[in-house]
Structures are given as structure tokens and as C-alpha cells.
Amino acid sequence: MHVNAINSFSNLNFEGRKEKKAAKKNSEIQYPQPQSSEGYMSKLSGPIAAALFLVPIATLPTSCDKIEVSAHAAVEIVYPPCPPNNDENTIDWDVQDSLLRWGNDYLAIPIDSVNGDYTDKALGYAEGKRQWEYDQPEYIELDVPSSTENETHYKHVVDNGLESDIKITKVNPGDVTIVKLDGTEDDYVGGLMFDEDGLKTFAHSNGKDSIYVYPKATSGENFNKYVQKGVVGRGYLDKQKYGENVLLVGFLSPGNETNPPTEDHYIEVSGKAITKDEIADILEGNKKSE
């Protein structure tokens, strides 16, 4: 069932339970301060929650082809292996390779059935809880029948009720213009595009431990550009108490000269990969049920 885009990080109640932050911060991530609070994209909606949660969460670029990168590109380039030839391909393996590496390698979230080998595997399922919102549960599940070799679909469910569809496509360097937190622009960055009910969010990695998230500006001086909202990194909460966790920096408030950006976590995060053969079985079962 399709619903309007979920306002994942807007209109939240922050008077509820919130655990004390651990003293140790994630020193590996750099968080530049924004030059101004323009008000554009002040509401962080469903696509970003999905992008984060897909742990949402790609090497750069997502193509196995060699790409010459200009000197100003502030990202580390990692080339994934070329996907196998498959005449019956209904999955974008570049996207899947990216999603699995984001979660398993960069954010250090163990994904079942990966075991260090991403060949012919896809992120089939991931779940977690929003610690900042009363531990609200959330999950995404690969929609195999709806996916194509150029567009990957996931079912996104929040709190076992609000459901929407996320479409994920590969973005090559030069396809979009991003605006960083310090106001500088770049048009030579590749990554993944998340489209949830028409609301688009671009995301790319630094090639080691962080994901940068850019909602599309729908008005203002940055109209049609992708403006950075925050950074996703490795969580620092006690795993024995909170399970595997992912850190969100600056999403609820980007901070300013006197106040640091907010830090919140997805907790009890887990994921599971499925193989090409399992995908083929799903498609075959779907054909039989038609």
C-alpha cells in the first residue's frame, strides 16, 4: 500500500526518553558547519530515512568502469568488481554491491550471508530502531518482482504500519550538483539516488567510514541541487546494551557557531543478504502465483 512520504525526521517529539550520550565521539568523521540556515529542505523526509537505513547505507563510483576523477573531487574512489553477465538480470548489481559495502564495510554492520563475498548477492532485508523516537521499529525489504536492472525497489515500513516504496538508482559523476555544508558545490561525485514517493535524496560515501546525504532542494537559491543535510557514520553506543548501531550527525539540527550538530542513533540494526539463486526462486514463485 502506497502512502504519502514519511516525515522521518520532522515533527518529532524530543521530550521523550533519550539515553545519555557516550563520552567517546566518532573522531573519524569531519562535520563542517553550515554558513547559514536557509530553511530549504528544513524537513527531512522518507527518502533520507531510507537512505540511512539501507545501511542503507556505496562505494564511489558504483560502476566497475574506470573513471577519470578531477582533482577537486573530495572523495576516495573505490572500484567494485564488475557484475556478472546475466541475460535474465532483474537486479542492478552495481547498486547492490554498493549497499552491501556501505553497511558491512563502511558502517561496520554485520550483514548475514555476506561473509566477505559480495558476488551475486543483494541486500534482501534490514531492520533497526530509532533511538531518538521511542525506539520506533523500521525495516526495508527488497521488492524483487518490481526491481529492474536499472532501478532497485525496496518496501519501506515504519512502526509496522506506514509503508512506502523506495526506488534506488546509480548516479555517475557529473549527473548531479551537490552543495556541501560549507556552501561549496561539486558536480563530479557519484553514488546512489533514493526516490521515495517523488522525494529524492542523493548519497555517497567517503570510501571508508562515512555516508554523506543530500536531499534535493525544491525551492530557493539551490533549486534542483542536492544540499547536504548530514553525515552517517559508525555508532559509538555500547553494543551489549544497544546492539549494532549507526550514528546520524546533523539530521535533526545541523548546528551553528555556538551549538554542535545533533547526534542520534539507529540501534539494534541488522541486515541479511540474499543470493542470485534466491532471487531467481522469488521470481519463479511470483510467476506461478500470477
N, C-alpha and C positions, 0 to 999 in steps of 0.2 A: 504494500500500500504506500503510495507516494504522499508525502506531506510537505508543507512549506519548509524551507530551510530552517534547521535548528539553530537557534541563537545560543551557541555553545558557551561563549564566554561573556555574553552581555546579560544585563539584568540579573546578576547573581546575588544571592544573599550571603554576605560575608560576615554576618553576626553569628553564624552557626559555629559548630565545633571546628577548630583548626589546630593541628598539632604544633608544638613548638618546633621551630626550625633547628636543624642540626647546626652545630657551630662551624663545621667544616664546609666550605663552599667549593663549588666546582671551578677551580682556578684555571682550568684549561680553556674556558670559554671567555671570549672578549665581548663586552657589551658596550659599544659606543653609545653615547647619549644623543637623543634627537635634538635638532636645532630648534624645533618648535612643535607645538601640539596643534596641528592644522585642523583636526576634527574630522578629516576624511577617514573613512573606514573605522570610525570610532567603535563600531560594533563588530566583534569578531564572531563570525557565524559558522555554520556547519562545516563547510569545506576545510576550515583550519583544524577543527577538532578531528576531522577525518584524517587530514594530512599528518597531524601529530600522532594520532592513534594508530596509523598504519605502520608504524614503528618498525608506522606509519613512520618508515619513517624512516638518496640514490647516489650511487656513485656519479661522478660527473666527468665526461658526458655519459649518457646512458646508451650510447651507440658503441659498438666494437670497432667502428671505423676510426682511423687516426684523424685527428682534427688539429690544425694549427691554431694555437691559442695566442691572442695578443698579450703583450706584456702587462697590461693593466688588469687582467682578469685575476681577481683576488681569491682564487680557489685552487685547491690541489686536484689535478686531473688524475683519475684512476680509470683504466680501461678494462671493462668487464669482458669476459670471453664472448665470442660470437655465439649466438644461439644456434642450435642445430636446425638444419633444413627439415621442414615438416610440411608436406603437402596438405595436411589436414589441420594446420595450425589455427586454433581459435583463441590463442593467448599471446599477448605481447611479452615475449621472454625478456626483452630489454627492461621493461617495467618491473617484471617480477624479480629479475636479478638485482635491480636497484632496491626494491622494497626489502628483500631479504638481507642485503648487505647493510642497509640503514639500521634495521633492527638488531641483527645478530652481531655485526661487527662494530658499527659506529656507536650505537646506543647500548651495546653490551647486554641486550635482552636475549636470553637463550630461546631459540625457536625450535620446537620439537621437529624431528625428522630432517633437519638440515645436516648436522654432523660435519660441518666444514665443506660440504659439497653442494653447490647451487645448481648443478646441471639438471635441466628438465624438471625443475621444482618451482612451485608458486606459493605465495603466502595465502593459505587457504582460510585462516581464521586467526583473529587476535582479540583479546579482551583485557579489560582493566577497570579501574575505578577512579573517579575524580575526587581526589582527597579534599580539594577546596570546596566541594559541593556535596557534603554529607556522604562521601564515598559512593556517589551515584555510579552504578554499573554501566558499562558501554561495551559494545563489540562490533566488529566488522567481519563479514563473511564473503568470500569470493563467489560472485554470481557467474558461474561458468557458462550457462546457456546464453546469457546476454552479452558476454565478452566477445571481442573480435581480436584479430591480430594487431589492430591499431588502437583499440580502446578497451581498457580493462574496467569491469564493473564490480563494485562491492555493495552489498547491503550494509547499511549503517544503522544500528539500533542503539538508542539511548534509553536507559532505565526500563528496558523490556517493553517499551511502548511506542516511542517516537521513532519512526522508520523512514529512511530516505535512501536514494541511490547515489553513489559516488562514481563518476567516470574519471579514469586516470589515463593520461596520455604522456608520451615522451616529448620533451621540449629540447630542441637543439640550440646550441649557441647562435645568437642572432635573431631568434624568434620573438623574444620579449625584451622589454626595457624594465629594469628594476631600479628602485630608489632605495638606497640604504639609509640606515638610521641617521647617519651624519649628513644626509642630503645629497650625496654624490650619486651619480647614475652610471649604469653599466648595461650594455646591450649584448654582451658576449658571454653569457652564462647559460649552461644547460642544466636540466633537471627534470622534474615531473610537474604536470599540471593536474590539479584536482578540481573537478567541476561537480558541485552538488546543487541540484535544482537551479542551475544557471549562475550560481555564485562561484567565481573562480579564484583559486589560490595557487600560486607558484611556489615550489620549494626546491632547494638544492642543498648539497652537503659541502663541508669543507674537506672531505676526503679522509677524515679521521675520527671525529667525535662529536660533531655538531651539525644540526639541520637549521637552515635559515628559511623563514616563512614570510611570504609576501602576498597579501590579499590584493585583488585588483581594485584600483580606485575607480569609482563610478561617477565621480564629480570632482570639482576643484582643479587646482593647477596641475595635479598629476593624473588627470583623467586618462584612463586606458593604460596607465602604467601600473606596475606591481610594486607596492610600497611595503617595506619591511615592517612587520609587526613585532616579531620576537625571535628568540632562539630556543631550539630544543637541544638538550644535552643529556648526559648521563645523570641519573638521580643520585643524591647523596644520603637518602634516608636509610635507616637500619633495615637491611633485607630480612632479618629474622622477625622483625615486627611488621614491616610493610610489604614484604616480598620484593620482586624485581620492580624497579620504579624508574620513571623518566621525568626529568626536570624541564619545566616550562619557565622561561625567563622573559618578562616584559609583556606578556599577553594581556593581563588584566590591567596593568598600568606600565607604560614604558619608562617611567621615572623622569627625573629632571635634575637640575644642578644641585638641589637640596635633598631630593629623595631618590633612593636607588630603585631600579625596576623591581617589580614583584617577582617572587619565586614561588611556584606551585608545582605539584607533582601528580602524575598518574601513578597509582600504586597497584600492586598485585597484577602486574602486566605479564601476559604470556601470549605465545603465538604457536601456530602449528603450520608446517608446510605440507603440501600435497604434491604428488608426482605427476608426470605427464600421463602415466598409465591410469592413475586415479581420475584425472580429468577426462580421459577418454571413456572411462566407465560411467562417469556422471553424464556425459553427452549421450552415450548409448542408452542409459536408463531413461533419459529425458525423451529420446526418440520413441522408445517403446511405450511411454505413457501418453504420447500425443494421439 
